[in-house]
Amino acid sequence: MSESPMLSRRVVLQAGGAAGLAAIAALVAADPALAASRAAGRPTGPTITDLGPAVSQYGLMSALLVGDTVYIGSRNIEPTGVIGFHLPTRTVTVSTEVSTGYAIQALAADASGRYLYIGILQKSGGPQPNLHRWDLQTPEVPAVPIGAIGDRDVRDLAVAPDGTLFAVGGGSATAPALWQFDPASGRVANLGIPDAASTLARAVAATDTAVFFGAGSTLGGGGSAGRATLFAYDRATSTFSSIAPAEFAADPSVRELTIVGDRLVASTAASTEPSKVALIDLADLSSYTVATSIGKTAKNVAAIGDHLYLANETGLLDYSTTDGTITQLELGGLDLGEIWGVDAHGGVLAVVSAYGFVAEVDPATGAASVTDLGEAGAPVSPQTCMGLAAGAGYVYVGGNGVIARHSLATGEVVNLRAPGEAKDAEVIDGVLYTGQYNAQGIWSYDPNGGAPIRQVAAFASEQNRPLDTAWDAVNLRLLVAVQSDTEGGGSLWTYDPLTSQSSIVVNPIDDQQLVRAVVTREGIAYLGGDNAQKTGPRGTVVAWDPVARAELWRLETGLPNGIAALAVQGPHLYALTIKGGFVVIDLRDRRIVHTADHRPLCPGFAAMVSNRGVVYAVSDTTLWRFDPKTFAATVVVPAINGGWYSGSHLNVDEDGNIYTLRGRNLVQVVDRPRSSGA
């Protein structure tokens, strides 16, 4: 693990800014008691303590070797850009920024090594460029935008030997297309959509005569979403033909395409089976061999002699093309985390890890040297965040490949390496428990134990995306709400810290709804349903017995969007939907007793927590609370604008202090609403 510098100071703020002052003024004008408190010099609003950047690191999402330099694309930090890590000196020697996007997943270079093409991910589509080009002969000159593909996100790029650039991606309302950039004319062209059922394309490779397009449904799977598809696009006739090996049919998507000599290397991202790697003859695309891989992904292909080296979720794979076997490369205990780049350099593999380092691995011996990118000169910056938990004197915030531990006593911040992303977490008796994406199960960390964070429960890998956690204080179990990205639906995980026993129930709501939210009261869990598909059921609330693993009853909210968050206060279950729909259910007679539209406060996802008799909610924009009697909403912190990557979070410690993000900083909010109401 690595340490960040201690915070030099804490800034204590009253709910500020023009909007905050206006909100407080309105409350005072409407409430004589508040006016009297203000006149007496007592605080009238919440106290906000800024605890500094929530997670700081050099976040990354792509890597490509050009000459002696590994170019690495950033992820979830500002500004978005690319650094060049020079292997001979093990230092960052060049960098550039791009004008749009939050992350760079796609890099490709032309045959001469002069131009590096950069494809970005962005929150919303539009006319802004998502393709950039950097002239590596003049690296001091920033990368320039060269155009936009019609898909929101660029997931992969390939440059044909003749210099033509091809791009694939997704994230738009239509199925992903194959895109072409002609460097001579500067035009971007749509070459067509080969598979209308695919939801995401993550792989492309090109020759002077053909382009290979790999897609499927890694995100938003299930229902009518397509599975792994592989097409060849004939550049002369402008036609697509399917060349997917039959062995790919069970897997949700094609993950990697690379030209190695006279063969196309194609691999899958799997779900219920191991991933596959195919070697396809470029002269006869119907001629191929397929090897079953190890694990559920195979990506980032590098060739040394007759061996191909690929990354899976636990490290590096060695594929011997002479005998067709795939083995896990032994690395002497080195944890590479999520791998975003594997390239061959002088017989050594340059491996880029989401932990923020480059490992130079000798594939013959497994020996490796590791260089931390921050220490080598990469910019360490505040990152957008995942889950959050608080308790026993610490606050934990999840990022990519890291969980930042904040000491409330000293201000010290320590980055704990953890594979994937902690999507949500709880502190139970001083011990941290996380729901870890992607398909990492439940992890645990005891700050007083001296041991690193470790996995304590694993589940079926297709149940891969934990979304919400809750502690059942009656049955003494951690409950985790889960989505299956590839198969649709979701599950409920449970874990007993005393016995280390775990359980899973797949599709406890129905076979289409994922479980986005979970909360518990008196030993009963309440599950909130959502749906990754555009059509189908959503918004169902299910009462669930986590011991008997059985449904007790259900209620349809009747709202158009899925459940974003649940909370319980007294006999009432609060359900907040995506885009601000709100219902309150009386658990005594199982009926809806209150509805409201809080879209002005909640334009998207949200989280809720019960604290000191009051339910608090936070969205991407606002922190507010509900009156426990009237259920009316009162803004606590306007324009909080938390720097969340995958939906907002908040949590409370034993003293009733609230923790969430303001911008990319962790903040503590102390709010003491009057006992007569909120």
C-alpha positions as CSV (number, residue, x, y, z in Angstrom):
1,M,0.0,0.0,0.0
2,S,1.0,3.6,-0.5
3,E,0.4,6.6,1.6
4,S,-0.9,10.0,0.6
5,P,0.4,13.1,2.5
6,M,-1.5,14.0,5.7
7,L,-4.1,16.7,5.3
8,S,-2.5,20.0,6.3
9,R,-5.8,21.5,7.5
10,R,-9.6,21.0,7.6
11,V,-11.9,23.7,6.3
12,V,-15.1,24.0,8.3
13,L,-17.8,25.5,6.2
14,Q,-21.4,26.5,6.8
15,A,-23.7,25.6,3.9
16,G,-22.4,28.3,1.6
17,G,-22.7,29.9,-1.7
18,A,-25.6,32.0,-2.9
19,A,-27.9,29.0,-3.2
20,G,-27.1,27.9,0.3
21,L,-27.6,31.3,1.8
22,A,-30.8,31.7,0.0
23,A,-32.1,28.4,1.3
24,I,-31.2,29.3,4.9
25,A,-32.8,32.7,4.6
26,A,-36.0,31.1,3.4
27,L,-36.0,28.7,6.3
28,V,-35.4,31.5,8.8
29,A,-38.2,33.6,7.3
30,A,-40.6,30.8,7.5
31,D,-39.7,29.7,11.0
32,P,-39.6,32.1,14.0
33,A,-37.7,29.5,16.1
34,L,-34.9,29.4,13.6
35,A,-34.9,33.2,13.6
36,A,-34.5,33.2,17.4
37,S,-31.7,30.7,17.2
38,R,-29.9,32.8,14.6
39,A,-30.3,35.9,16.8
40,A,-28.9,34.0,19.8
41,G,-25.8,33.1,17.8
42,R,-26.6,29.5,17.5
43,P,-26.0,27.6,14.2
44,T,-29.0,27.5,11.9
45,G,-27.6,25.2,9.3
46,P,-25.5,22.1,8.9
47,T,-21.8,22.2,9.7
48,I,-19.7,20.9,6.8
49,T,-16.1,19.8,7.4
50,D,-14.0,19.4,4.3
51,L,-11.7,16.3,4.7
52,G,-9.8,16.8,1.5
53,P,-9.7,14.7,-1.7
54,A,-11.6,11.5,-1.2
55,V,-9.4,9.3,-3.4
56,S,-6.2,10.5,-5.0
57,Q,-4.1,8.5,-7.5
58,Y,-3.1,8.3,-11.1
59,G,-6.2,6.5,-12.4
60,L,-5.7,4.7,-15.8
61,M,-7.7,2.7,-18.3
62,S,-5.5,1.9,-21.3
63,A,-1.9,1.4,-22.4
64,L,0.0,0.9,-25.6
65,L,3.7,0.5,-26.3
66,V,5.2,2.6,-29.1
67,G,9.0,2.3,-29.5
68,D,10.5,2.3,-26.0
69,T,7.5,4.2,-24.4
70,V,4.3,2.9,-22.9
71,Y,1.5,5.5,-23.5
72,I,-1.1,5.3,-20.8
73,G,-4.6,6.8,-20.9
74,S,-6.1,8.3,-17.7
75,R,-9.3,7.4,-16.0
76,N,-11.6,9.5,-13.8
77,I,-9.1,12.2,-13.0
78,E,-8.8,15.8,-14.3
79,P,-7.6,16.7,-16.7
80,T,-8.1,13.7,-19.0
81,G,-5.0,12.8,-20.8
82,V,-2.2,10.4,-21.8
83,I,1.3,10.0,-20.2
84,G,4.3,8.4,-21.8
85,F,6.3,6.0,-19.5
86,H,9.8,5.5,-20.9
87,L,10.8,1.9,-20.2
88,P,14.6,2.4,-20.3
89,T,14.6,5.2,-17.7
90,R,11.4,4.1,-15.9
91,T,10.1,7.7,-15.8
92,V,7.2,9.6,-17.2
93,T,8.8,11.7,-19.9
94,V,5.9,13.2,-21.9
95,S,2.2,13.9,-21.4
96,T,-0.8,15.5,-23.1
97,E,-4.3,16.5,-22.3
98,V,-7.5,16.0,-24.3
99,S,-10.4,18.4,-24.5
100,T,-13.3,16.1,-23.7
101,G,-14.2,13.0,-21.8
102,Y,-13.5,11.5,-18.4
103,A,-11.5,8.4,-19.4
104,I,-9.4,7.0,-22.2
105,Q,-10.0,3.3,-23.0
106,A,-8.8,3.3,-26.6
107,L,-5.3,3.9,-27.9
108,A,-3.8,3.0,-31.3
109,A,-0.7,4.1,-33.3
110,D,0.0,4.2,-37.0
111,A,2.6,1.8,-38.5
112,S,5.2,4.5,-38.5
113,G,4.8,5.2,-34.8
114,R,4.3,8.9,-35.4
115,Y,0.7,9.4,-34.6
116,L,-1.1,8.1,-31.4
117,Y,-4.9,8.1,-31.8
118,I,-6.9,8.5,-28.6
119,G,-10.5,7.5,-28.0
120,I,-12.4,8.8,-25.0
121,L,-15.4,7.9,-22.8
122,Q,-17.8,10.6,-21.9
123,K,-20.9,11.1,-19.8
124,S,-23.1,12.3,-22.6
125,G,-23.0,12.3,-26.4
126,G,-23.1,15.3,-28.7
127,P,-21.2,17.1,-31.3
128,Q,-18.0,17.3,-29.2
129,P,-15.0,15.3,-30.4
130,N,-14.3,11.9,-29.0
131,L,-11.3,11.2,-31.2
132,H,-8.0,12.9,-30.8
133,R,-4.5,12.5,-32.4
134,W,-1.1,13.2,-30.8
135,D,2.0,13.7,-32.9
136,L,4.7,11.8,-31.1
137,Q,7.4,13.6,-33.1
138,T,6.4,16.8,-31.3
139,P,5.0,15.6,-28.0
140,E,5.2,19.0,-26.4
141,V,2.3,20.0,-28.7
142,P,-1.0,18.8,-27.2
143,A,-3.1,16.2,-28.9
144,V,-5.7,17.7,-31.2
145,P,-9.4,16.7,-31.7
146,I,-10.0,15.1,-35.1
147,G,-13.7,14.3,-35.0
148,A,-16.4,12.3,-33.4
149,I,-17.9,8.9,-34.0
150,G,-21.7,8.8,-33.5
151,D,-21.5,6.4,-30.6
152,R,-21.0,8.2,-27.3
153,D,-18.0,6.2,-26.2
154,V,-14.9,5.0,-28.0
155,R,-14.0,1.6,-26.7
156,D,-11.3,0.4,-29.1
157,L,-9.3,1.8,-32.1
158,A,-7.2,0.1,-34.8
159,V,-5.0,1.6,-37.6
160,A,-4.7,-0.3,-40.8
161,P,-1.3,-0.5,-42.5
162,D,-2.4,2.2,-45.0
163,G,-3.0,4.6,-42.1
164,T,-6.8,4.5,-42.0
165,L,-8.3,4.6,-38.5
166,F,-11.2,2.4,-37.4
167,A,-13.2,2.9,-34.2
168,V,-15.9,1.0,-32.2
169,G,-17.8,1.8,-29.0
170,G,-21.3,2.2,-27.7
171,G,-23.4,4.1,-25.2
172,S,-25.8,5.6,-27.6
173,A,-29.5,4.9,-28.3
174,T,-28.6,2.8,-31.4
175,A,-26.5,-0.4,-31.6
176,P,-22.8,0.1,-32.0
177,A,-21.4,0.8,-35.5
178,L,-18.1,0.5,-37.2
179,W,-16.5,3.9,-37.8
180,Q,-13.7,5.1,-40.1
181,F,-11.4,8.1,-40.0
182,D,-9.6,9.0,-43.2
183,P,-6.5,11.0,-42.3
184,A,-6.2,12.3,-45.8
185,S,-9.7,13.9,-45.9
186,G,-10.1,14.3,-42.1
187,R,-13.6,12.8,-42.4
188,V,-15.3,10.4,-40.0
189,A,-17.7,7.9,-41.7
190,N,-20.2,5.4,-40.4
191,L,-19.6,2.1,-42.1
192,G,-22.7,0.4,-40.7
193,I,-24.2,-1.5,-37.8
194,P,-23.4,-5.3,-38.3
195,D,-25.5,-6.5,-35.4
196,A,-28.6,-4.7,-34.2
197,A,-28.9,-6.8,-31.0
198,S,-25.4,-5.9,-29.7
199,T,-25.2,-3.2,-27.0
200,L,-21.4,-2.6,-26.9
201,A,-18.4,-3.1,-29.2
202,R,-15.1,-3.4,-27.5
203,A,-12.8,-4.8,-30.1
204,V,-11.6,-3.8,-33.6
205,A,-8.6,-4.8,-35.8
206,A,-7.7,-3.9,-39.4
207,T,-5.7,-4.9,-42.4
208,D,-5.6,-3.1,-45.7
209,T,-8.4,-5.3,-47.0
210,A,-10.6,-6.1,-44.0
211,V,-11.7,-4.7,-40.7
212,F,-12.8,-7.0,-37.9
213,F,-15.6,-5.9,-35.5
214,G,-16.1,-7.6,-32.1
215,A,-19.2,-6.9,-30.0
216,G,-21.9,-8.3,-27.7
217,S,-23.6,-7.2,-24.5
218,T,-21.1,-6.8,-21.7
219,L,-23.3,-4.0,-20.1
220,G,-27.1,-4.2,-20.2
221,G,-27.2,-7.9,-21.0
222,G,-30.2,-10.2,-20.7
223,G,-33.5,-10.0,-22.5
224,S,-33.1,-9.4,-26.2
225,A,-29.5,-8.2,-26.0
226,G,-27.1,-10.0,-28.2
227,R,-24.2,-12.3,-27.4
228,A,-20.7,-12.5,-28.7
229,T,-20.5,-11.5,-32.4
230,L,-17.5,-11.2,-34.7
231,F,-17.8,-9.7,-38.2
232,A,-15.4,-9.1,-41.1
233,Y,-15.9,-6.0,-43.1
234,D,-14.7,-6.1,-46.6
235,R,-13.2,-2.7,-47.4
236,A,-13.6,-3.2,-51.2
237,T,-17.3,-4.2,-51.2
238,S,-18.4,-2.4,-48.0
239,T,-20.1,-5.6,-46.7
240,F,-20.1,-7.4,-43.4
241,S,-19.9,-11.2,-42.9
242,S,-20.1,-13.1,-39.7
243,I,-17.0,-15.1,-38.8
244,A,-17.7,-15.8,-35.2
245,P,-16.5,-19.2,-34.1
246,A,-19.3,-21.4,-32.9
247,E,-17.5,-21.8,-29.6
248,F,-18.1,-18.1,-28.9
249,A,-21.9,-18.5,-28.8
250,A,-22.2,-19.0,-25.0
251,D,-20.2,-15.9,-24.1
252,P,-21.7,-12.4,-23.9
253,S,-19.1,-10.5,-25.9
254,V,-15.9,-10.4,-27.9
255,R,-13.3,-8.7,-25.7
256,E,-10.1,-8.5,-27.8
257,L,-9.0,-8.5,-31.5
258,T,-5.4,-8.4,-32.6
259,I,-3.5,-9.1,-35.8
260,V,-0.4,-11.3,-35.0
261,G,1.4,-12.3,-38.2
262,D,-1.0,-14.0,-40.6
263,R,-3.6,-14.7,-37.9
264,L,-6.4,-12.8,-36.2
265,V,-6.4,-13.4,-32.4
266,A,-9.9,-13.1,-31.1
267,S,-10.9,-13.5,-27.4
268,T,-14.2,-13.4,-25.4
269,A,-15.4,-12.0,-22.2
270,A,-17.3,-14.8,-20.6
271,S,-20.0,-15.2,-18.0
272,T,-21.2,-18.7,-17.1
273,E,-18.3,-20.4,-18.9
274,P,-14.5,-19.8,-19.2
275,S,-13.5,-17.3,-21.9
276,K,-12.2,-18.5,-25.3
277,V,-9.3,-17.5,-27.5
278,A,-9.4,-18.2,-31.2
279,L,-6.6,-18.0,-33.8
280,I,-8.2,-17.3,-37.2
281,D,-6.4,-17.6,-40.5
282,L,-6.5,-14.3,-42.3
283,A,-6.2,-16.0,-45.7
284,D,-9.2,-18.3,-44.9
285,L,-11.5,-16.8,-42.2
286,S,-13.4,-20.1,-41.9
287,S,-10.2,-21.8,-40.7
288,Y,-9.5,-21.4,-37.0
289,T,-8.6,-23.1,-33.7
290,V,-10.1,-22.3,-30.4
291,A,-8.6,-22.7,-26.9
292,T,-10.6,-22.5,-23.7
293,S,-8.9,-20.0,-21.4
294,I,-8.7,-19.6,-17.7
295,G,-11.1,-17.2,-16.0
296,K,-13.8,-15.0,-17.5
297,T,-11.8,-12.6,-19.5
298,A,-8.8,-12.7,-21.9
299,K,-7.5,-9.4,-23.3
300,N,-4.4,-7.3,-24.1
301,V,-2.5,-9.7,-26.4
302,A,1.3,-9.6,-26.7
303,A,3.4,-12.0,-28.7
304,I,6.9,-13.3,-28.0
305,G,7.9,-16.1,-30.4
306,D,5.2,-18.8,-30.5
307,H,3.7,-17.7,-27.2
308,L,0.8,-15.2,-26.8
309,Y,0.5,-13.5,-23.4
310,L,-2.9,-12.2,-22.3
311,A,-4.4,-10.7,-19.2
312,N,-7.2,-12.3,-17.2
313,E,-8.8,-11.2,-13.9
314,T,-6.1,-12.7,-11.8
315,G,-2.9,-12.0,-13.7
316,L,-1.2,-13.1,-16.9
317,L,-1.9,-16.1,-19.2
318,D,0.6,-17.9,-21.4
319,Y,-0.9,-19.3,-24.6
320,S,1.4,-21.7,-26.4
321,T,0.3,-21.6,-30.0
322,T,2.3,-24.7,-30.9
323,D,0.4,-27.0,-28.6
324,G,-2.7,-25.0,-28.0
325,T,-2.5,-24.9,-24.2
326,I,-3.2,-21.9,-21.9
327,T,-1.6,-21.7,-18.5
328,Q,-1.6,-19.1,-15.7
329,L,1.8,-17.5,-15.5
330,E,3.3,-17.8,-12.1
331,L,4.4,-14.4,-10.7
332,G,5.7,-15.2,-7.3
333,G,2.7,-13.6,-5.5
334,L,2.7,-10.3,-7.4
335,D,-0.8,-8.9,-7.5
336,L,-1.4,-7.1,-10.8
337,G,-5.0,-6.1,-10.1
338,E,-6.9,-5.2,-13.1
339,I,-4.6,-5.1,-16.1
340,W,-5.0,-2.4,-18.9
341,G,-2.0,-3.1,-21.0
342,V,0.3,-6.0,-21.9
343,D,3.1,-5.4,-24.5
344,A,6.3,-7.2,-25.5
345,H,9.6,-5.2,-25.2
346,G,12.9,-7.0,-25.7
347,G,11.6,-10.3,-24.5
348,V,10.0,-8.8,-21.4
349,L,6.3,-8.0,-20.8
350,A,5.4,-4.4,-19.9
351,V,2.2,-4.8,-17.9
352,V,0.2,-1.7,-16.8
353,S,-1.9,-2.2,-13.7
354,A,-5.0,-0.3,-12.5
355,Y,-3.1,-0.1,-9.2
356,G,-1.1,2.7,-10.9
357,F,2.2,0.9,-11.7
358,V,4.0,-0.7,-14.6
359,A,5.4,-4.2,-14.0
360,E,8.2,-5.5,-16.3
361,V,7.7,-9.2,-16.2
362,D,10.1,-11.9,-17.5
363,P,7.7,-14.5,-18.8
364,A,10.4,-17.3,-18.7
365,T,10.9,-16.9,-14.9
366,G,8.0,-14.8,-13.6
367,A,10.4,-12.3,-12.1
368,A,9.2,-8.8,-12.2
369,S,10.2,-5.2,-11.4
370,V,7.5,-2.7,-10.5
371,T,7.5,1.1,-10.9
372,D,4.9,3.2,-9.3
373,L,3.6,5.7,-11.8
374,G,3.1,8.5,-9.3
375,E,6.7,8.2,-8.2
376,A,7.8,8.1,-11.8
377,G,6.1,11.5,-12.5
378,A,2.5,10.7,-13.4
379,P,0.0,13.3,-12.1
380,V,-1.7,12.1,-8.9
381,S,-5.1,13.7,-8.8
382,P,-8.5,13.4,-7.1
383,Q,-10.5,10.7,-8.7
384,T,-14.3,10.2,-9.1
385,C,-15.5,7.7,-6.5
386,M,-17.5,4.6,-5.9
387,G,-18.8,3.4,-2.5
388,L,-18.4,4.9,1.0
389,A,-18.4,3.6,4.5
390,A,-17.8,5.2,8.0
391,G,-17.2,3.9,11.5
392,A,-14.6,3.2,14.2
393,G,-12.7,6.4,13.5
394,Y,-12.3,5.9,9.8
395,V,-14.0,6.8,6.5
396,Y,-13.4,4.6,3.5
397,V,-14.0,5.7,-0.1
398,G,-13.7,3.4,-3.1
399,G,-12.0,4.2,-6.4
400,N,-10.5,2.2,-9.3
401,G,-8.3,-0.4,-7.8
402,V,-8.1,1.4,-4.5
403,I,-9.9,2.1,-1.2
404,A,-8.8,5.3,0.5
405,R,-8.8,5.1,4.3
406,H,-9.3,8.4,6.0
407,S,-8.4,8.7,9.7
408,L,-10.8,11.1,11.5
409,A,-8.4,11.5,14.3
410,T,-5.2,12.5,12.4
411,G,-6.4,13.3,8.9
412,E,-4.0,10.6,7.5
413,V,-5.1,9.0,4.2
414,V,-3.8,5.6,3.2
415,N,-4.6,4.0,-0.1
416,L,-5.5,0.3,0.2
417,R,-5.0,-1.7,-3.0
418,A,-8.1,-3.7,-3.8
419,P,-8.9,-5.3,-7.2
420,G,-11.8,-3.7,-9.1
421,E,-14.1,-1.2,-7.4
422,A,-15.7,-1.1,-4.0
423,K,-19.2,-0.2,-5.1
424,D,-20.6,0.0,-1.6
425,A,-19.4,-0.9,1.9
426,E,-20.3,-1.1,5.6
427,V,-18.2,-0.9,8.8
428,I,-19.3,-3.6,11.2
429,D,-17.7,-3.7,14.7
430,G,-14.8,-1.7,13.3
431,V,-14.2,-4.0,10.3
432,L,-14.8,-2.9,6.7
433,Y,-16.8,-5.1,4.4
434,T,-17.1,-4.2,0.7
435,G,-19.2,-5.3,-2.3
436,Q,-16.4,-5.5,-4.9
437,Y,-16.9,-5.1,-8.7
438,N,-16.2,-6.8,-11.1
439,A,-17.3,-10.3,-9.9
440,Q,-15.0,-10.0,-6.9
441,G,-17.5,-10.8,-4.2
442,I,-17.2,-9.5,-0.6
443,W,-13.9,-8.2,0.8
444,S,-12.9,-7.4,4.3
445,Y,-10.3,-5.2,6.1
446,D,-9.6,-4.8,9.8
447,P,-7.6,-1.6,10.4
448,N,-6.4,-3.0,13.7
449,G,-5.4,-6.5,12.4
450,G,-2.3,-5.5,10.4
451,A,-3.3,-7.7,7.4
452,P,-4.2,-6.4,3.9
453,I,-7.7,-6.4,2.6
454,R,-8.8,-9.9,1.5
455,Q,-11.7,-11.6,-0.1
456,V,-14.0,-13.4,2.3
457,A,-16.8,-14.5,0.0
458,A,-17.0,-15.3,-3.7
459,F,-20.1,-15.8,-5.8
460,A,-21.1,-16.8,-9.4
461,S,-19.1,-14.5,-11.6
462,E,-22.0,-13.6,-13.8
463,Q,-23.5,-11.9,-10.7
464,N,-20.8,-9.3,-11.0
465,R,-22.0,-5.8,-10.0
466,P,-22.7,-5.2,-6.3
467,L,-24.8,-2.0,-5.9
468,D,-25.9,-1.6,-2.3
469,T,-25.0,-3.0,1.1
470,A,-26.9,-3.2,4.4
471,W,-26.2,-4.7,7.8
472,D,-28.9,-6.9,9.3
473,A,-28.4,-6.4,13.0
474,V,-31.0,-9.0,13.9
475,N,-29.7,-11.9,11.8
476,L,-26.1,-10.6,12.0
477,R,-25.5,-10.7,8.2
478,L,-24.2,-8.4,5.6
479,L,-26.7,-8.0,2.7
480,V,-25.6,-7.0,-0.8
481,A,-27.8,-6.1,-3.7
482,V,-26.4,-7.2,-7.0
483,Q,-26.8,-6.7,-10.8
484,S,-25.8,-9.2,-13.5
485,D,-24.4,-7.1,-16.3
486,T,-24.3,-9.9,-18.9
487,E,-27.3,-12.1,-18.1
488,G,-29.9,-9.6,-16.8
489,G,-31.6,-9.7,-13.5
490,G,-29.6,-9.8,-10.3
491,S,-29.2,-11.4,-6.9
492,L,-29.0,-11.0,-3.1
493,W,-25.8,-12.0,-1.4
494,T,-25.5,-12.6,2.3
495,Y,-22.4,-13.0,4.5
496,D,-22.1,-13.9,8.2
497,P,-18.8,-12.5,9.6
498,L,-19.0,-14.8,12.6
499,T,-19.2,-18.1,10.7
500,S,-17.8,-16.9,7.3
501,Q,-20.8,-18.5,5.7
502,S,-22.3,-16.9,2.6
503,S,-25.3,-17.4,0.4
504,I,-26.7,-16.2,-2.9
505,V,-30.3,-16.1,-4.3
506,V,-30.4,-15.3,-8.0
507,N,-33.3,-13.2,-9.2
508,P,-35.2,-12.7,-6.0
509,I,-37.5,-10.1,-7.6
510,D,-38.0,-11.7,-11.0
511,D,-35.8,-12.8,-13.9
512,Q,-35.6,-9.3,-15.4
513,Q,-35.1,-6.9,-12.4
514,L,-31.8,-6.4,-10.9
515,V,-31.5,-5.6,-7.2
516,R,-30.4,-2.0,-6.9
517,A,-31.2,-1.3,-3.3
518,V,-31.5,-3.3,0.0
519,V,-32.4,-2.2,3.5
520,T,-33.4,-4.1,6.6
521,R,-35.8,-3.7,9.6
522,E,-36.4,-6.2,12.4
523,G,-34.7,-9.0,10.5
524,I,-36.6,-8.5,7.2
525,A,-34.8,-7.3,4.1
526,Y,-36.5,-5.0,1.6
527,L,-35.3,-5.2,-2.0
528,G,-35.7,-2.5,-4.6
529,G,-35.9,-3.5,-8.3
530,D,-34.6,-1.9,-11.4
531,N,-34.1,-3.0,-15.0
532,A,-31.1,-2.5,-17.3
533,Q,-33.3,-2.9,-20.4
534,K,-35.4,-0.1,-21.8
535,T,-38.6,-2.1,-21.4
536,G,-39.8,-4.6,-18.8
537,P,-40.7,-4.5,-15.2
538,R,-39.0,-2.2,-12.7
539,G,-39.7,-0.4,-9.4
540,T,-40.9,-3.5,-7.5
541,V,-40.3,-3.7,-3.8
542,V,-40.0,-7.1,-2.2
543,A,-40.0,-8.0,1.5
544,W,-37.5,-10.9,1.9
545,D,-36.6,-13.3,4.7
546,P,-32.8,-13.5,4.4
547,V,-32.6,-16.6,6.7
548,A,-35.3,-18.7,5.0
549,R,-34.3,-17.1,1.7
550,A,-37.9,-16.6,0.8
551,E,-40.2,-13.8,-0.4
552,L,-42.7,-12.5,2.2
553,W,-44.7,-10.1,0.1
554,R,-44.2,-7.6,-2.7
555,L,-45.6,-4.2,-3.8
556,E,-45.5,-2.4,-7.1
557,T,-44.7,1.2,-6.8
558,G,-46.3,2.0,-10.2
559,L,-43.6,4.5,-11.0
560,P,-41.9,4.7,-14.5
561,N,-38.3,4.3,-13.2
562,G,-36.5,1.7,-11.1
563,I,-35.7,2.0,-7.5
564,A,-32.5,4.0,-6.8
565,A,-32.5,3.7,-3.0
566,L,-34.4,2.5,0.1
567,A,-34.4,3.5,3.7
568,V,-36.5,2.6,6.8
569,Q,-37.6,5.0,9.5
570,G,-40.0,3.7,12.1
571,P,-42.8,1.8,10.4
572,H,-42.2,3.5,7.1
573,L,-40.2,2.3,4.1
574,Y,-38.9,5.1,1.9
575,A,-38.4,4.3,-1.8
576,L,-36.6,6.9,-4.1
577,T,-36.6,6.0,-7.8
578,I,-34.2,7.0,-10.5
579,K,-35.0,10.6,-11.5
580,G,-36.7,11.5,-8.2
581,G,-39.9,9.5,-7.9
582,F,-40.7,9.0,-4.2
583,V,-43.1,6.8,-2.3
584,V,-43.5,6.0,1.3
585,I,-44.8,2.5,2.3
586,D,-46.4,1.9,5.7
587,L,-45.0,-1.5,6.6
588,R,-47.8,-2.2,9.0
589,D,-50.5,-2.6,6.3
590,R,-48.2,-2.7,3.3
591,R,-49.7,0.3,1.5
592,I,-48.3,3.5,-0.1
593,V,-49.1,6.4,2.1
594,H,-47.2,9.2,0.4
595,T,-46.0,10.0,-3.1
596,A,-43.9,12.9,-4.5
597,D,-41.9,14.0,-7.4
598,H,-38.4,15.1,-6.3
599,R,-36.8,15.4,-9.8
600,P,-35.5,18.9,-9.0
601,L,-33.4,17.4,-6.2
602,C,-32.7,14.1,-7.9
603,P,-32.1,14.1,-11.6
604,G,-30.6,10.6,-11.7
605,F,-29.4,8.1,-9.1
606,A,-29.5,8.6,-5.4
607,A,-28.7,7.1,-2.0
608,M,-30.5,7.3,1.4
609,V,-29.7,6.6,5.0
610,S,-31.6,6.8,8.3
611,N,-29.9,8.9,10.9
612,R,-31.1,10.1,14.3
613,G,-34.7,9.5,13.4
614,V,-34.5,11.2,10.0
615,V,-33.9,9.9,6.5
616,Y,-31.3,11.7,4.5
617,A,-30.9,11.5,0.7
618,V,-28.1,12.5,-1.7
619,S,-28.1,12.8,-5.4
620,D,-25.5,14.0,-7.8
621,T,-26.5,17.5,-7.0
622,T,-28.1,17.8,-3.6
623,L,-28.2,16.6,0.0
624,W,-31.6,16.7,1.6
625,R,-33.7,15.2,4.4
626,F,-37.3,14.1,4.8
627,D,-39.6,15.2,7.6
628,P,-40.5,12.0,9.5
629,K,-44.1,13.1,10.0
630,T,-45.0,14.9,6.7
631,F,-42.3,13.4,4.5
632,A,-41.6,16.8,3.1
633,A,-38.1,17.4,1.7
634,T,-35.8,20.0,3.1
635,V,-32.5,20.8,1.4
636,V,-29.5,20.4,3.7
637,V,-26.6,21.1,1.3
638,P,-27.5,22.6,-2.1
639,A,-25.2,22.2,-5.1
640,I,-23.2,19.5,-3.3
641,N,-22.3,18.1,-6.8
642,G,-20.5,15.1,-5.6
643,G,-17.8,13.7,-7.8
644,W,-19.3,10.2,-8.1
645,Y,-18.5,7.7,-10.9
646,S,-21.3,5.3,-10.5
647,G,-24.0,7.0,-8.5
648,S,-24.0,9.0,-5.3
649,H,-23.5,7.6,-1.8
650,L,-23.7,8.7,1.8
651,N,-23.1,7.0,5.1
652,V,-23.1,7.8,8.8
653,D,-20.8,7.0,11.7
654,E,-21.6,6.0,15.3
655,D,-22.0,9.7,16.3
656,G,-24.5,10.5,13.6
657,N,-22.2,12.4,11.4
658,I,-22.9,12.1,7.7
659,Y,-20.2,11.5,5.1
660,T,-20.5,12.1,1.4
661,L,-18.7,14.0,-1.4
662,R,-18.8,17.7,-2.3
663,G,-17.1,17.8,-5.6
664,R,-14.3,15.3,-5.4
665,N,-13.6,16.0,-1.7
666,L,-14.9,14.0,1.2
667,V,-17.1,16.0,3.6
668,Q,-18.5,15.4,7.0
669,V,-21.9,17.0,7.5
670,V,-23.3,17.5,11.0
671,D,-27.0,18.3,10.9
672,R,-29.2,18.5,13.9
673,P,-32.8,19.0,12.8
674,R,-35.3,19.9,15.5
675,S,-37.0,17.0,17.2
676,S,-40.5,18.3,16.3
677,G,-39.8,17.8,12.6
678,A,-37.1,17.8,10.0
